[in-house]
Structure formats: structure tokens, C-alpha cells
Amino acid sequence: MISLYTHPPDGATVLCADELGPVIPRTFPPAPAWSPDGRRIKAELDYSRGPEKTWVYGALRVRDGQQITMTASSRNSVFYQQFLQQVEDANPTGQIWFITDNLSSHNSLSTRTWLEDHPRIHHAFIPVGACWLNLQEGWWRIFRKTALAGRSFANPDDIAQATTLATDQLNSRARPWVWGRPAPPTRLLRRRYVYLL
């Protein structure tokens, strides 16, 4: 799988894909940090499985750092296939390799049937517990700071608008993502030690 990052097939597009969420709309301000008597105030747990949840699908194109995002109300095979279609439309030529986790919607029967009709798209599944192999995880960190940090959303449309705006801003300054750590900078002036005996 690392070879897809370092030596992609000729004419192929390599994308890292993942889902972020759920992002839940909240219209209330965050709780104050401390009570008057010095105890930490905890925010109320707000969890629901209702229609207000929003998932953000994302695919990072490794060669130029461009991102494709889509918001959806659920994380299932139908929305995943819609996302695959959106990515295929954005990359009209050559083979498309998806590096993604082995989520049930990525490997379901309906998704495999859909992929038979779209032979350009191939999956490379990362091993369980090795999410760090997916470069999309690093992009999510940047995206959370840009679009979600410190914000409260009134409804799913606000989340979709913030996602689109943040993706456009990040794509305007995108650079290729390189697998591995860059070489350390060369030190032009090294100290010279003289040893006297």
C-alpha cells in the first residue's frame, strides 16, 4: 500500500478516503469552564441518532493535495457510492485507487456490485488499527481547525456550507502530500572543534 504513495501506477490517481463525524448541530454556547465555587463544569452529553447528524466524506488526491468533500446525513453504502461517483466525475481519466479503511459500507455487497459497473475504481484497504497509513487523517486535522473548531451550527445546511468553504480555502493553497518525513535541513556552518593534545 505504501507503494501507492511512493510509486503510483502510471496514469493512475491515488486518493485517500475517509469519513469524519458525526458532526452534530448545536445552537447553544459552550458551558463556562469553572463554577463559582471552583469546580469544573462539564458540558451536557448530547447524543442522538436522529436526522440532525451530518457526516463529512473526504478524499485527498495525493499528487496535488486537492480535496473532494461531501456531506451526508448517514454513513452507509448509498452515500458512499454517491461519493465515489462524485470522485469519479472529478477525475475523468485513468485508473482511480482509493486507500481507505475496511468499513462495512466500503465493502458491502451493494458497493461491490456498484464497483463492477465502474471498473476504473480500485480499493486498497488499510489494516485494522493502522489509520495512520491513511493520509486523509492528517487532512482531517487541518479541516477540523479550519471549519469546525469553536463553532456551533444551527442545522446540517450550516455544516455543509462550512465544509464547502473550508475545502475551497484549503484547496486554494494545496500542495502535494509526500509519504514520509522530509530530510533534515543541511547545516551550512558546522562547528569546528580543535583537539589539542
C-alpha positions as CSV (number, residue, x, y, z in Angstrom):
1,M,0.0,0.0,0.0
2,I,2.9,2.4,0.7
3,S,4.0,1.8,-2.9
4,L,0.8,3.6,-4.0
5,Y,2.1,6.7,-2.2
6,T,5.7,6.4,-3.3
7,H,5.4,4.8,-6.8
8,P,1.8,5.2,-8.0
9,P,0.8,3.3,-11.2
10,D,1.3,5.2,-14.5
11,G,-1.6,7.4,-15.3
12,A,-3.5,6.4,-12.1
13,T,-4.9,8.8,-9.5
14,V,-4.3,7.8,-5.9
15,L,-6.8,9.1,-3.3
16,C,-7.1,8.6,0.4
17,A,-10.7,8.5,1.6
18,D,-12.4,8.5,5.0
19,E,-15.5,9.8,6.8
20,L,-15.5,12.4,9.6
21,G,-18.3,12.6,12.1
22,P,-20.8,12.7,13.2
23,V,-20.9,16.5,13.3
24,I,-24.0,17.4,15.4
25,P,-25.6,20.9,15.1
26,R,-25.7,22.8,18.3
27,T,-27.1,26.2,18.8
28,F,-26.2,26.7,22.4
29,P,-22.9,28.3,23.5
30,P,-20.3,26.2,25.3
31,A,-20.6,25.9,29.0
32,P,-18.3,28.1,31.2
33,A,-15.1,26.4,32.3
34,W,-15.4,26.8,36.1
35,S,-18.2,27.2,38.6
36,P,-18.1,30.0,41.2
37,D,-17.0,27.5,43.9
38,G,-14.1,26.3,41.8
39,R,-15.4,23.1,40.3
40,R,-15.1,22.2,36.7
41,I,-18.4,22.4,34.8
42,K,-18.9,19.6,32.3
43,A,-20.9,20.1,29.1
44,E,-24.1,18.1,28.9
45,L,-23.8,14.9,26.8
46,D,-25.7,15.4,23.7
47,Y,-26.0,12.2,21.7
48,S,-28.8,11.2,19.3
49,R,-29.2,9.0,16.3
50,G,-31.7,11.4,14.6
51,P,-31.6,13.2,11.3
52,E,-29.6,16.2,12.6
53,K,-26.3,14.3,12.4
54,T,-24.0,15.1,9.5
55,W,-21.1,13.0,8.2
56,V,-18.4,14.5,6.0
57,Y,-16.9,12.3,3.3
58,G,-13.5,13.3,2.1
59,A,-10.9,12.1,-0.5
60,L,-7.4,13.6,-0.7
61,R,-5.7,13.5,-4.1
62,V,-2.1,12.8,-3.1
63,R,-0.4,14.1,-6.2
64,D,-1.6,17.7,-5.8
65,G,-3.2,17.9,-2.4
66,Q,-6.6,18.7,-3.7
67,Q,-9.6,17.6,-1.6
68,I,-13.1,16.4,-2.6
69,T,-15.7,16.6,0.2
70,M,-19.4,15.8,0.5
71,T,-21.7,16.0,3.5
72,A,-24.4,13.3,4.1
73,S,-27.0,12.5,6.8
74,S,-25.7,9.0,7.3
75,R,-22.6,6.8,6.8
76,N,-23.9,4.0,4.7
77,S,-23.4,2.3,1.3
78,V,-25.8,4.6,-0.6
79,F,-23.9,7.8,0.4
80,Y,-20.5,6.1,-0.1
81,Q,-21.5,5.2,-3.7
82,Q,-22.6,8.8,-4.3
83,F,-19.3,10.0,-3.0
84,L,-17.4,7.5,-5.3
85,Q,-19.4,8.9,-8.2
86,Q,-18.5,12.4,-7.3
87,V,-14.8,11.5,-7.1
88,E,-15.0,9.6,-10.4
89,D,-16.6,12.7,-12.1
90,A,-13.8,14.9,-10.7
91,N,-11.1,12.5,-12.1
92,P,-12.3,11.7,-15.7
93,T,-9.3,9.9,-17.0
94,G,-7.1,6.9,-15.8
95,Q,-7.5,4.4,-13.0
96,I,-8.5,5.6,-9.5
97,W,-7.1,4.0,-6.4
98,F,-8.8,4.5,-3.1
99,I,-6.8,4.0,0.1
100,T,-9.5,3.6,2.8
101,D,-10.4,1.6,5.9
102,N,-12.4,-1.6,5.8
103,L,-15.7,-0.1,6.9
104,S,-18.8,-2.2,6.1
105,S,-20.1,0.4,3.7
106,H,-16.8,0.3,1.7
107,N,-17.0,-3.4,1.3
108,S,-20.8,-4.2,1.2
109,L,-22.4,-6.2,-1.4
110,S,-24.2,-3.2,-3.0
111,T,-20.8,-1.3,-3.1
112,R,-19.1,-4.2,-4.7
113,T,-21.9,-4.5,-7.2
114,W,-21.6,-0.8,-7.9
115,L,-17.9,-1.1,-8.4
116,E,-18.4,-3.8,-11.1
117,D,-20.1,-1.1,-13.2
118,H,-17.2,1.3,-12.6
119,P,-14.0,-0.7,-13.4
120,R,-11.7,2.4,-13.1
121,I,-12.1,2.4,-9.3
122,H,-10.0,0.1,-7.2
123,H,-9.8,-0.1,-3.4
124,A,-6.7,-0.7,-1.2
125,F,-7.8,-1.3,2.4
126,I,-5.6,-0.3,5.2
127,P,-5.1,-2.9,8.0
128,V,-7.2,-2.7,11.2
129,G,-5.6,-0.4,13.7
130,A,-3.3,1.4,11.2
131,C,-5.3,4.5,10.5
132,W,-2.0,6.5,10.3
133,L,-1.4,4.9,6.9
134,N,-4.3,7.0,5.5
135,L,-3.1,10.5,4.7
136,Q,-6.7,11.7,4.9
137,E,-6.4,11.6,8.7
138,G,-3.8,14.3,8.6
139,W,-6.1,16.4,6.3
140,W,-9.0,16.0,8.7
141,R,-6.9,17.5,11.5
142,I,-6.3,20.7,9.4
143,F,-10.0,20.7,8.3
144,R,-11.3,20.5,11.9
145,K,-9.2,23.6,12.8
146,T,-10.4,25.4,9.8
147,A,-14.1,24.5,9.6
148,L,-15.3,23.1,13.0
149,A,-13.2,24.4,15.9
150,G,-15.0,26.8,18.2
151,R,-18.2,26.9,16.1
152,S,-21.8,25.9,16.7
153,F,-24.1,25.1,13.9
154,A,-27.8,25.6,13.8
155,N,-28.6,22.9,11.2
156,P,-27.0,20.5,8.7
157,D,-27.0,23.1,6.0
158,D,-24.6,25.3,8.1
159,I,-22.3,22.3,8.4
160,A,-22.4,21.7,4.6
161,Q,-21.6,25.4,4.0
162,A,-18.7,25.4,6.4
163,T,-17.4,22.2,4.8
164,T,-17.6,23.7,1.3
165,L,-16.0,27.0,2.3
166,A,-13.1,25.3,4.3
167,T,-12.5,22.8,1.4
168,D,-12.3,25.7,-1.1
169,Q,-9.9,27.6,1.1
170,L,-7.6,24.7,1.8
171,N,-7.6,23.7,-1.9
172,S,-6.5,27.2,-2.9
173,R,-3.2,26.6,-1.1
174,A,-2.9,22.8,-1.6
175,R,0.5,21.2,-2.1
176,P,1.3,17.6,-2.9
177,W,1.3,15.2,0.1
178,V,4.5,13.3,0.4
179,W,4.7,10.0,2.2
180,G,7.4,10.0,4.9
181,R,9.4,12.6,6.8
182,P,11.3,15.2,4.8
183,A,15.1,15.1,5.0
184,P,16.6,17.3,7.8
185,P,18.0,20.6,6.5
186,T,21.7,20.8,5.9
187,R,23.7,22.8,8.3
188,L,25.8,25.2,6.4
189,L,28.0,26.2,9.2
190,R,29.2,23.4,11.4
191,R,31.2,24.0,14.4
192,R,34.8,23.0,14.1
193,Y,36.4,21.6,17.2
194,V,40.1,21.6,17.6
195,Y,41.5,19.0,19.9
196,L,44.9,19.8,21.4
197,L,47.0,17.1,23.0
